[in-house]
């Protein structure tokens, strides 16, 4: 289960949109590609995408 406090505020995308075919919940600190990318923070979103800062 994602750490919802890390990614959700009242002015962000609705939780009902987090589903297969919709948004994917990404907790701060999650890594991708065998640790190559570390999620630092969420920069923004719209109805087509979410933008994350990774390093």
N, C-alpha and C positions, 0 to 999 in steps of 0.2 A: 504494500500500500504506500502511495507517495506521501511525502511530508507536505501536507496541504498548507501548513502555515508558511512554508518557504516560497510558495508560488501563487497564492490566491489572495487577491484583495477585492473589495467591492466594485472597483472600476475595471475589472478584468473580465475575460471571457467566462461564460457560464459553465459550471461543472457538468451540466448535461451534455456539453459538446466534447467532453473528454470521454471518448469511446472509440472502438474500432471504426475507421473511416473518418474520424474527427481528430481532435487534438490528442497528443500523447503527453501525459503528465511527466515532467522532468524536475526532479528534486535538485536543488543547489548541491553541488558536490558530486553528482552522478558523473561517471566517466563513460566514454564511448570508444570504440575501435581499440579494444585491449588497453585502455588507459591513455591513449594518445590525446584525447580531448577531455578536459575537465570543465564541467559547467560552473561558471563563476556567478552569473546573475542573468536575470531576464531583462532585456532592454525594451521590449514592447511587443505589441500584438495588434492584429486586425482580424477580420473575418476570414482571411485567406492564409495567414501564417503567424507564427510566433518567432521572435528574434531573440537569440540567446548569445551572451558573451561567453566564449569558451577559450581556454588556453591549453 
